[in-house]
Amino acid sequence: MLFSFFQAQAEERGIPTNKASLLLAVIGIANLVGRIILGYISDKPWINRLLVYNVCLTICGLGECIILFIEVKSY
């Protein structure tokens, strides 16, 4: 999902605007932390950077496919 459409998608699912904005901020912070950690790990000489990159892309792709089918009504 493109982050530019994230807030509209969240509001379409019934999430209030302020919580949708908070979700976008949490995603940004998690992205920053993840990039720093994966960058540190990838700098190790015994790590295959291409494998790390491909595993992360696969996990993200599967996560986006699965999230489309999840309906949560806890907000």
Rosetta silent file (secondary structure, phi, psi, omega in degrees, C-alpha in Angstrom):
SEQUENCE: MLFSFFQAQAEERGIPTNKASLLLAVIGIANLVGRIILGYISDKPWINRLLVYNVCLTICGLGECIILFIEVKSY
SCORE:     score description
SCORE:     0.000 S_00000001
   1 L     0.000  133.173  175.709    0.000    0.000    0.000 S_00000001
   2 L   -71.720  137.764 -177.715    1.326    3.411   -0.857 S_00000001
   3 H   -67.720  -21.570  178.857    1.694    5.569    2.210 S_00000001
   4 H   -69.577  -21.684  178.686    0.074    8.499    0.424 S_00000001
   5 H  -103.338    1.874 -173.422   -3.207    6.531    0.396 S_00000001
   6 H   -62.428  -46.856 -177.081   -2.837    5.040    3.858 S_00000001
   7 H   -64.341  -42.329  178.355   -4.923    7.590    5.735 S_00000001
   8 H   -64.142  -39.908  178.481   -7.781    7.435    3.217 S_00000001
   9 H   -65.137  -40.911  178.745   -7.738    3.622    3.321 S_00000001
  10 H   -65.869  -41.864  178.883   -7.832    3.645    7.128 S_00000001
  11 H   -66.412  -33.387  177.784  -10.721    6.121    7.188 S_00000001
  12 H   -64.936  -29.491  178.493  -12.588    3.984    4.656 S_00000001
  13 L   -87.192    3.997  174.884  -12.340    1.107    7.105 S_00000001
  14 L    95.954    8.447  178.858  -13.839    3.262    9.859 S_00000001
  15 L   -83.815  130.606  179.555  -10.709    4.366   11.695 S_00000001
  16 L   -59.834  155.734 -175.608  -10.926    7.999   12.908 S_00000001
  17 H   -58.448  -42.374 -177.873   -8.648   10.567   11.243 S_00000001
  18 H   -66.914  -35.674  177.862   -6.468   11.136   14.316 S_00000001
  19 H   -74.445  -32.492  176.511   -5.811    7.417   14.775 S_00000001
  20 H   -65.535  -39.903  176.861   -5.092    6.996   11.059 S_00000001
  21 H   -65.719  -39.004  177.670   -2.499    9.765   11.305 S_00000001
  22 H   -63.186  -40.899  177.877   -0.997    8.095   14.372 S_00000001
  23 H   -60.761  -40.937  178.818   -0.728    4.812   12.456 S_00000001
  24 H   -63.806  -39.469  177.690    1.153    6.585    9.679 S_00000001
  25 H   -66.173  -40.160  179.042    3.582    8.067   12.230 S_00000001
  26 H   -64.626  -40.617  177.387    4.151    4.643   13.814 S_00000001
  27 H   -61.897  -42.196  178.924    4.886    3.148   10.389 S_00000001
  28 H   -63.198  -42.424  179.147    7.430    5.897    9.716 S_00000001
  29 H   -67.045  -43.039  177.886    9.193    5.361   13.034 S_00000001
  30 H   -63.318  -36.250  177.472    9.251    1.575   12.559 S_00000001
  31 H   -62.861  -45.007  179.155   10.657    2.109    9.069 S_00000001
  32 H   -61.574  -48.555 -179.059   13.470    4.266   10.452 S_00000001
  33 H   -63.968  -42.834  179.663   14.369    1.801   13.206 S_00000001
  34 H   -63.147  -39.648  178.820   14.204   -1.148   10.809 S_00000001
  35 H   -65.489  -40.029  179.187   16.483    0.522    8.285 S_00000001
  36 H   -65.523  -45.902 -178.736   19.081    1.288   10.959 S_00000001
  37 H   -65.753  -46.637  179.884   19.025   -2.251   12.358 S_00000001
  38 H   -66.749  -32.532  175.390   19.097   -3.928    8.938 S_00000001
  39 H   -65.382  -41.541  177.686   21.868   -1.577    7.828 S_00000001
  40 H   -63.933  -45.580  179.961   23.930   -2.525   10.857 S_00000001
  41 H   -64.092  -41.841 -177.510   23.320   -6.238   10.276 S_00000001
  42 H   -68.650  -18.752  177.924   24.071   -5.951    6.548 S_00000001
  43 L   -76.961  -11.429  178.991   27.457   -4.365    7.268 S_00000001
  44 L   -71.664  137.118 -176.038   28.673   -7.604    8.844 S_00000001
  45 L   -67.117  -22.216 -177.160   31.032   -9.475    6.487 S_00000001
  46 L   -91.713    3.283 -179.794   29.354  -12.853    7.098 S_00000001
  47 L   -98.154  134.565  174.420   25.869  -11.634    6.080 S_00000001
  48 L   -85.581  104.814 -175.240   24.561  -12.102    2.558 S_00000001
  49 H   -61.519  -39.205 -179.702   23.019   -8.670    1.852 S_00000001
  50 H   -64.111  -39.881  177.927   21.013   -9.869   -1.119 S_00000001
  51 H   -65.188  -44.109  178.395   19.427  -12.632    0.942 S_00000001
  52 H   -59.578  -45.490  179.889   18.527  -10.185    3.742 S_00000001
  53 H   -62.009  -46.056 -178.858   16.982   -7.799    1.202 S_00000001
  54 H   -66.717  -38.888  177.294   14.985  -10.551   -0.516 S_00000001
  55 H   -63.870  -43.544  179.507   13.695  -11.986    2.759 S_00000001
  56 H   -63.770  -42.504  178.056   12.561   -8.533    3.915 S_00000001
  57 H   -63.991  -39.401  178.754   10.799   -7.846    0.603 S_00000001
  58 H   -64.556  -45.017  179.143    9.060  -11.220    0.742 S_00000001
  59 H   -62.574  -43.606  179.252    7.849  -10.638    4.301 S_00000001
  60 H   -63.975  -42.521  179.239    6.582   -7.148    3.419 S_00000001
  61 H   -63.818  -44.460  177.565    4.802   -8.420    0.309 S_00000001
  62 H   -64.733  -38.693  178.067    3.102  -11.246    2.186 S_00000001
  63 H   -61.661  -41.566  179.299    2.127   -8.848    4.956 S_00000001
  64 H   -69.076  -34.265  177.194    0.456   -6.498    2.506 S_00000001
  65 H   -68.387  -40.989 -177.919   -1.427   -9.368    0.872 S_00000001
  66 H   -70.996  -38.405 -174.555   -2.650  -10.691    4.217 S_00000001
  67 H   -62.871  -24.725  179.693   -3.648   -7.288    5.636 S_00000001
  68 L   -65.783  -25.267 -175.343   -6.263   -6.830    2.912 S_00000001
  69 L  -100.882    2.144 -178.227   -8.303   -9.699    4.327 S_00000001
  70 L   -94.702  126.824  174.941   -8.147   -8.747    8.010 S_00000001
  71 L  -114.220  117.112 -179.480  -11.167   -6.992    9.498 S_00000001
  72 L  -117.841  130.872 -179.769  -10.542   -5.553   12.954 S_00000001
  73 L  -120.498   37.155 -175.008  -13.263   -3.799   14.925 S_00000001
  74 L   -98.654    5.912 -178.182  -11.359   -3.000   18.122 S_00000001
  75 L   -97.569    0.000    0.000  -11.031    0.777   17.691 S_00000001
